[in-house]
Amino acid sequence: MVGVKMAAAAAASIRERQTVALKRMLNFNVPHVKNSTGEPVWKVLIYDRFGQDIISPLLSVKELRDMGITLHLLLHSDRDPIPDVPAVYFVMPTEENIDRMCQDLRNQLYESYYLNFISAISRSKLEDIANAALAASAVTQVAKVFDQYLNFITLEDDMFVLCNQNKELVSYRAINRPDITDTEMETVMDTIVDSLFCFFVTLGAVPIIRCSRGTAAEMVAVKLDKKLRENLRDARNSLFTGDTLGAGQFSFQRPLLVLVDRNIDLATPLHHTWTYQALVHDVLDFHLNRVNLEESSGVENSPAGARPKRKNKKSYDLTPVDKFWQKHKGSPFPEVAESVQQELESYRAQEDEVKRLKSIMGLEGEDEGAISMLSDNTAKLTSAVSSLPELLEKKRLIDLHTNVATAVLEHIKARKLDVYFEYEEKIMSKTTLDKSLLDIISDPDAGTPEDKMRLFLIYYISAQQAPSEADLEQYKKALTDAGCNLNPLQYIKQWKAFAKMASAPTSYGNTTTKPMGLLSRVMNTGSQFVMEGVKNLVLKQQNLPVTRILDNLMEMKSNPETDDYRYFDPKMLRGNDSSVPRNKNPFQEAIVFVVGGGNYIEYQNLVDYIKGKQGKHILYGCSELFNATQFIKQLSQLGQK
Amino acid sequence: MAVDITLLFRASVKTVKTRNKALGVAVGGGVDGSRDELFRRSPRPKGDFSSRAREVISHIGKLRDFLLEHRKDYINAYSHVMSEYGRMTDTERDQIDQDAQTFMRTCSEAIQQLRTQAHKEIHSQQVKEHRSVVLDFIEDYLKRVCKLYSEQRAIRVKRVVDKKRLSKLEPEPNTKTRESMSSEKGSRHPSQESEEKPATEEYPEKVPAESQPELGTWGEGKGDDELSPEEIQMFEQENQRLIGEMNSLFDEVRQIEGRVVEISRLQEIFTEKVLQQEAEIDSIHQLVVGATENIKEGNEDIREVSTLGPPRSPQCGTTSGQQPSSCWHGCLSALLGPNPQGSPDGTTQSHLHPHQTLGPHYCQET
């Protein structure tokens, strides 16, 4: 009998599930059990770039070591034969990879081979490997072959992206360019559907799918439905039977998959943001949970003519273990700055405590009669010493976040991002604007040309009616003066024309941002985060379009926007969809997937939305993750045609 | 959920085999293939390294099994009279301790040996790295097994210490023989009584309670006709006193014990940290030496450059002792007028350059 657990478990943590799957794979495809006096087993891990992207946010090098991995190498690198060692492969089943694997077999690099394919391998490729193995007389060395169905990258407990390596293939531009052929579109859709399918296999649930009509999302939905249906019907090989659902996780309710297309909301990816994680993604070099900083070493005056000081490159991993990050990644930036200060202060207090003990210990040699004091201090010393590793870890995190936050703050100050943020919020919520758009665009101090372009595009997208020709010319001139490239505007014009035909313009809800006064507490504590001149803005909860759509569908609310969304249920016998959902109850779990790209702002918005609701879970996924810079580039390429 | 397609793979192998046979393709596989495989595999260098590594691991495994097997008996203290099975004398325990220690020593030596040898013959970076990580794993395994050993030994040592303390608290008044015998027997009695309750805390409570009647009856049994009522009284008083003493001593012992254990733990931690830091300090030392060299060279270069600057001071670059003359020259030129070369020698005196800390004040171009 399949154990019955309440609904919360199934969509709980995709990160955990994927990590468990990876660990099992690394343990020679046998569930991993910790044993303190177990014999060491060693192995090498071979991956391709896809595998690397999947593993790196989930397992650190230390964790790999703990699993017995001595070396981890790229498939397409020079690898020397290492005798008497089993090798675990984790690769995509592409032509080149298969060729390289066959080459390895022929060169007899390792003792035994455990082949794991990220997504399912075709029969013919399997035969290629068989052929090579036969030729190399290495058939018995191939110990196990597995299809892992792990073709997606999990970044957070509840967020995933499809891929990093070939994101050009499934980018917004790739999907929306006017000169795309049918076959190319098919390929793109197949890639997306393959990953989504792997996602649901790992999740162990068959969703109910809803999508809007007439978009790329609909194509994805149709294909996904078909693939799931085929797999369910195939009783022998079905991946969704009870015993493969993993350790008794069986939810009463199935999750809802909402497929949306990027085109319903182009303003959000361009929006300037104010929460920590989104800011880091927008302003710094951040991907796969790793942020790369260039630090200019100090403000010493270098003698003129001397070699310029080399900038240190530092990269930091922002992991689930980092408690500060987990707590504050969704907080508005001033709060983050304050919290770093607080953490620093508490760390200093603890450090002083330890130092004080040091001086007390210094007394010990002189005063014989202090034996009784000693016993108390021994205990204190023990506790201090044992808490040292914690303290060191805390210090490391504080350093990390100080550096990151300082870098972000520098950008904010230099580009006046707070001004942009406030202004854009006002535009998007259609409150009255106190400054004219033209002023901001013409202001040479505020922001890079890209920032201005973003602002203008948001204005253009959110405007109920397009600005008059004369106004438009004025704006265009101002933008060109500021150094902007006008190609994105071309594309947005086309998009807007198309979007107007399709549906009513989306509104962004009512919201206001209130500046909290320039004299924030941060300044008063004399912190290093001197936020003078930076407004301390408070975010009020607003629902972005994606969140609103999700809300309607999840709570079964009736709304003209979502009423004619298509409905697919792969488990139903009859293949045709109907617009009438059979299920009348609100859903407990939902997965929102944006075809064409997503970003952290939407993710954060969903997280905030679901925080208020008990017992409900949301997962956010997108075909690629881009920040505004990358998106503008794509728009510009699209506008060039 | 991963899908095992190994069987599918094997089926593919068969398919390919039959296809190749049908096509008449000569292939290394086939029925002979398996034999060929065997042949081909045996001359393959299995690698000294890995076979020895596995040997070490199996040794450590044996040690671990040995320790686990006898662990229960070892810890089950003082089972002299308890039962026929599971009895372990102290000598046996000592034997186990010694064996385990020599074993661990040989294992760690073997690991060291492997480490030095492993890097000798091999040129490939990857293999080297792999081997060093493998050796780290083995060391870690050894450490874990040693922990088993040290845990049970710690318990035993604690008990021995307790035992010794208690045996010293035997009464004095009787003859020396009785003392010596009593110290022997006394050590056994407490251990006998405490069989049922191995917890160390129970010892002293039981021991005074038990030893008193023991000694009492014993005393009576031994020299009954010798003792007079007064002496019995005295003995009893003495016993009471001794009980009081022992209780207080026991408390102190417990405290000290706790502290000693903590201190030893701290000691371990400190040793570890110091050793860790040693490596870092070494590297820092290297860096500092290197930096000093660089700065020295830098100084030399600057001195040379300053000789080229003001052409009137030929000795400027050689030794620092000659510097003042060039400075003097520099000052002279400042007095005479602005230097056509524009080198602000006159300002050198007030201009502090970081390099100056290492050498005497000398002219330089900025």
HADDOCK unambig.tbl for C-alpha pairs under 7 A between the chains (distance, minus, plus):
assign (segid A and resid 37 and name CA) (segid B and resid 144 and name CA) 6.38 0.50 0.50
assign (segid A and resid 37 and name CA) (segid B and resid 145 and name CA) 6.61 0.50 0.50
assign (segid A and resid 39 and name CA) (segid B and resid 141 and name CA) 6.69 0.50 0.50
assign (segid A and resid 40 and name CA) (segid B and resid 137 and name CA) 6.16 0.50 0.50
assign (segid A and resid 40 and name CA) (segid B and resid 138 and name CA) 6.64 0.50 0.50
assign (segid A and resid 40 and name CA) (segid B and resid 141 and name CA) 6.73 0.50 0.50
assign (segid A and resid 42 and name CA) (segid B and resid 134 and name CA) 6.75 0.50 0.50
assign (segid A and resid 70 and name CA) (segid B and resid 130 and name CA) 5.33 0.50 0.50
assign (segid A and resid 70 and name CA) (segid B and resid 133 and name CA) 5.57 0.50 0.50
assign (segid A and resid 70 and name CA) (segid B and resid 134 and name CA) 6.65 0.50 0.50
assign (segid A and resid 71 and name CA) (segid B and resid 130 and name CA) 5.97 0.50 0.50
assign (segid A and resid 80 and name CA) (segid B and resid 124 and name CA) 6.82 0.50 0.50
assign (segid A and resid 80 and name CA) (segid B and resid 126 and name CA) 6.76 0.50 0.50
assign (segid A and resid 82 and name CA) (segid B and resid 127 and name CA) 5.98 0.50 0.50
assign (segid A and resid 83 and name CA) (segid B and resid 46 and name CA) 6.49 0.50 0.50
assign (segid A and resid 83 and name CA) (segid B and resid 47 and name CA) 6.58 0.50 0.50
assign (segid A and resid 84 and name CA) (segid B and resid 46 and name CA) 6.37 0.50 0.50
assign (segid A and resid 84 and name CA) (segid B and resid 50 and name CA) 6.69 0.50 0.50
assign (segid A and resid 126 and name CA) (segid B and resid 9 and name CA) 6.53 0.50 0.50
assign (segid A and resid 126 and name CA) (segid B and resid 12 and name CA) 6.94 0.50 0.50
assign (segid A and resid 127 and name CA) (segid B and resid 12 and name CA) 5.42 0.50 0.50
assign (segid A and resid 127 and name CA) (segid B and resid 13 and name CA) 6.84 0.50 0.50
assign (segid A and resid 127 and name CA) (segid B and resid 16 and name CA) 6.78 0.50 0.50
assign (segid A and resid 130 and name CA) (segid B and resid 9 and name CA) 6.91 0.50 0.50
assign (segid A and resid 130 and name CA) (segid B and resid 12 and name CA) 6.24 0.50 0.50
assign (segid A and resid 130 and name CA) (segid B and resid 13 and name CA) 4.91 0.50 0.50
assign (segid A and resid 131 and name CA) (segid B and resid 13 and name CA) 6.87 0.50 0.50
assign (segid A and resid 131 and name CA) (segid B and resid 16 and name CA) 6.30 0.50 0.50
assign (segid A and resid 134 and name CA) (segid B and resid 28 and name CA) 6.59 0.50 0.50
assign (segid A and resid 134 and name CA) (segid B and resid 29 and name CA) 5.06 0.50 0.50
assign (segid A and resid 135 and name CA) (segid B and resid 27 and name CA) 6.01 0.50 0.50
assign (segid A and resid 135 and name CA) (segid B and resid 28 and name CA) 5.12 0.50 0.50
assign (segid A and resid 135 and name CA) (segid B and resid 29 and name CA) 6.04 0.50 0.50
assign (segid A and resid 136 and name CA) (segid B and resid 28 and name CA) 6.91 0.50 0.50
assign (segid A and resid 137 and name CA) (segid B and resid 28 and name CA) 6.36 0.50 0.50
assign (segid A and resid 137 and name CA) (segid B and resid 29 and name CA) 5.81 0.50 0.50
assign (segid A and resid 137 and name CA) (segid B and resid 33 and name CA) 6.24 0.50 0.50
assign (segid A and resid 137 and name CA) (segid B and resid 37 and name CA) 5.64 0.50 0.50
assign (segid A and resid 144 and name CA) (segid B and resid 6 and name CA) 5.26 0.50 0.50
assign (segid A and resid 145 and name CA) (segid B and resid 4 and name CA) 6.25 0.50 0.50
assign (segid A and resid 145 and name CA) (segid B and resid 5 and name CA) 5.44 0.50 0.50
assign (segid A and resid 145 and name CA) (segid B and resid 6 and name CA) 4.63 0.50 0.50
assign (segid A and resid 146 and name CA) (segid B and resid 2 and name CA) 6.49 0.50 0.50
assign (segid A and resid 146 and name CA) (segid B and resid 3 and name CA) 5.53 0.50 0.50
assign (segid A and resid 146 and name CA) (segid B and resid 4 and name CA) 4.61 0.50 0.50
assign (segid A and resid 146 and name CA) (segid B and resid 5 and name CA) 5.30 0.50 0.50
assign (segid A and resid 146 and name CA) (segid B and resid 6 and name CA) 6.73 0.50 0.50
assign (segid A and resid 147 and name CA) (segid B and resid 2 and name CA) 5.54 0.50 0.50
assign (segid A and resid 147 and name CA) (segid B and resid 3 and name CA) 5.06 0.50 0.50
assign (segid A and resid 147 and name CA) (segid B and resid 4 and name CA) 6.50 0.50 0.50
assign (segid A and resid 147 and name CA) (segid B and resid 5 and name CA) 6.86 0.50 0.50
assign (segid A and resid 148 and name CA) (segid B and resid 1 and name CA) 6.69 0.50 0.50
assign (segid A and resid 148 and name CA) (segid B and resid 2 and name CA) 4.27 0.50 0.50
assign (segid A and resid 148 and name CA) (segid B and resid 3 and name CA) 6.36 0.50 0.50
assign (segid A and resid 149 and name CA) (segid B and resid 1 and name CA) 6.72 0.50 0.50
assign (segid A and resid 149 and name CA) (segid B and resid 2 and name CA) 6.19 0.50 0.50
assign (segid A and resid 201 and name CA) (segid B and resid 1 and name CA) 5.81 0.50 0.50
assign (segid A and resid 202 and name CA) (segid B and resid 1 and name CA) 5.18 0.50 0.50
assign (segid A and resid 244 and name CA) (segid B and resid 1 and name CA) 6.57 0.50 0.50
assign (segid A and resid 375 and name CA) (segid B and resid 259 and name CA) 6.80 0.50 0.50
assign (segid A and resid 382 and name CA) (segid B and resid 266 and name CA) 6.73 0.50 0.50
